[in-house]
Amino acid sequence: MLNSNKALSQRIHPLLAPLAIRGLAIANRFVMAPMTREMSRGRVPGQDVAAYYRRRAEGQVGLIITEGVGVDDPAAVDVPNVPAMYGAAALAGWKQVVDEVHAAGGKIMPQLWHQGAMRDAAISPEPHVAPRRPSGVIGPIGKVSLEAEKLARLEIKSAPLTDSEISDIIDAYARSAANAAQIGFDGIAIHGAHGYLPDNFLWSGTNLRTDRWGGDPKARAEFPAELVRAIRRVIGDELPILFRFSQFKMQDYNARLADTPQELEQILTPIADAGVDIFDGSQRYFDTPIFEGSPLNLGGWAKKLTGKLGMCVGGVGLDRGKRDHHIDSGSAASDNLDRLVARFEQGEFDLVGVGRSLLNDPDWVGKAIRGEPFLPFDNNNLSRLT
Ligand SMILES: Cc1cc2nc3c(=O)[nH]c(=O)nc-3n(C[C@H](O)[C@H](O)[C@H](O)COP(=O)(O)O)c2cc1C
């Protein structure tokens, strides 16, 4: 049994401060991190998916970010049971999710997802649809956990995106964001991390272009900035936009988007200026420093460099010693909240993402608030809709 001490609720008290972002008011700083579940048959989230998100809202999570949701482009996502943010059936399914979360007092944003260079057409229902890659490449491969066969398929070069294809993809994001706003979502989260499409433009390993979409870090940020502007135009001023980014890629866990704070500033500033409200810096452990000479995490750097809200994530409520990457087995529950709160109180970040702890227990935040013991970690919960 972990954390049976009564003082837990007092220790986390600072994280229970409410926050207003544009027209969105959230009750506390705990955010459910986006997690792909592959449980939406035919790309339509069903009653079980709505109930899964509702349980997290009932468990007092301040803001839920959904699993990655395909934008309105046939090349957005590969595996069949990843949900879509287009089409009448999927939108009706999402409306039910939103309504249930709101009925339970929660707030929810969809994570708009386009896999870009990482989409594996062979495992998708649309195998004939060409990949969408800025420069037709998947980028330099380093430390990965991809099967050799999949990697071989992804390493086949394709045609770089044309200007009009890029413009069509931006429209696809805008259409899906408009759909989400129409349904009643509380904001829009963009998946700009981990080697997927927006990150393919940001990273010099996948963006070899010399036109307006490529070149120096500022030019590589042009596509994500255009996405943010297009989304802002269709959703209006009330809904916040969150942008997730990362150093690591599915192509290489050791890859780096930026080698220095200056480089990161050049990358993030145009995206911030385009209208992002929250930067979600994705990393494995919230307390791993990003650049030498400073303890700041990635969300902390984004906050410092852009003046926008910063969100961190990685290993909250989990024992880092027991695993190597984000979805392997062998994690263990662990109370590391003091270290998290200490950083929060220093102003490093404004929001904290909680991933696997919330898969393990929908009431993880509620338990922390009430000072109740956390459940032991059960890896089976990673693959079911508990
Ligand atoms: C099962 C699973 C699925 C995930 N799917 C996504 C995803 O769709 N989009 C995304 O940005 N991150 C995804 N992630 C990463 C999480 O959002 C989070 O950053 C990561 O799990 C680290 O947080 P944690 O240590 O609290 O779990 C996923 C993680 C897990 C465990």
The ligand as an SDF file (V2000), in Angstrom:
LIG
                    3D

 31 33  0  0  0  0  0  0  0  0999 V2000
   -0.6640    3.4760  -23.8890 C   0  0  0  0  0  0  0  0  0  0  0  0
   -0.0840    4.8170  -24.2190 C   0  0  0  0  0  0  0  0  0  0  0  0
   -0.5180    5.4930  -25.3570 C   0  0  0  0  0  0  0  0  0  0  0  0
   -0.0100    6.7720  -25.6620 C   0  0  0  0  0  0  0  0  0  0  0  0
   -0.5140    7.4520  -26.7380 N   0  0  0  0  0  0  0  0  0  0  0  0
   -0.1560    8.7420  -26.9570 C   0  0  0  0  0  0  0  0  0  0  0  0
   -0.8230    9.5370  -27.9270 C   0  0  0  0  0  0  0  0  0  0  0  0
   -1.7870    9.1170  -28.6020 O   0  0  0  0  0  0  0  0  0  0  0  0
   -0.4040   10.8190  -28.0830 N   0  0  0  0  0  0  0  0  0  0  0  0
    0.6220   11.3470  -27.3540 C   0  0  0  0  0  0  0  0  0  0  0  0
    0.9770   12.5140  -27.5420 O   0  0  0  0  0  0  0  0  0  0  0  0
    1.2610   10.6110  -26.3960 N   0  0  0  0  0  0  0  0  0  0  0  0
    0.8730    9.3570  -26.1610 C   0  0  0  0  0  0  0  0  0  0  0  0
    1.4470    8.6430  -25.1250 N   0  0  0  0  0  0  0  0  0  0  0  0
    2.4160    9.3120  -24.2310 C   0  0  0  0  0  0  0  0  0  0  0  0
    1.6850    9.8860  -22.9910 C   0  0  0  0  0  0  0  0  0  0  0  0
    0.8600   10.9870  -23.3330 O   0  0  0  0  0  0  0  0  0  0  0  0
    2.6790   10.3740  -21.9080 C   0  0  0  0  0  0  0  0  0  0  0  0
    3.4100   11.4550  -22.4140 O   0  0  0  0  0  0  0  0  0  0  0  0
    3.6290    9.2710  -21.4570 C   0  0  0  0  0  0  0  0  0  0  0  0
    2.9250    8.0850  -21.1590 O   0  0  0  0  0  0  0  0  0  0  0  0
    4.4200    9.6960  -20.2260 C   0  0  0  0  0  0  0  0  0  0  0  0
    3.5490    9.9710  -19.1630 O   0  0  0  0  0  0  0  0  0  0  0  0
    3.3690    8.8890  -17.9340 P   0  0  0  0  0  0  0  0  0  0  0  0
    4.7400    8.5380  -17.4880 O   0  0  0  0  0  0  0  0  0  0  0  0
    2.5700    9.6510  -16.9170 O   0  0  0  0  0  0  0  0  0  0  0  0
    2.6370    7.7120  -18.5080 O   0  0  0  0  0  0  0  0  0  0  0  0
    0.9770    7.3650  -24.8240 C   0  0  0  0  0  0  0  0  0  0  0  0
    1.4180    6.6650  -23.7110 C   0  0  0  0  0  0  0  0  0  0  0  0
    0.8880    5.4230  -23.3800 C   0  0  0  0  0  0  0  0  0  0  0  0
    1.3540    4.7310  -22.1230 C   0  0  0  0  0  0  0  0  0  0  0  0
  1  2  1  0
  2  3  1  0
  2 30  2  0
  3  4  2  0
  4  5  1  0
  4 28  1  0
  5  6  2  0
  6  7  1  0
  6 13  1  0
  7  8  2  0
  7  9  1  0
  9 10  1  0
 10 11  2  0
 10 12  1  0
 12 13  2  0
 13 14  1  0
 14 15  1  0
 14 28  1  0
 15 16  1  0
 16 17  1  0
 16 18  1  0
 18 19  1  0
 18 20  1  0
 20 21  1  0
 20 22  1  0
 22 23  1  0
 23 24  1  0
 24 25  2  0
 24 26  1  0
 24 27  1  0
 28 29  2  0
 29 30  1  0
 30 31  1  0
M  END
$$$$
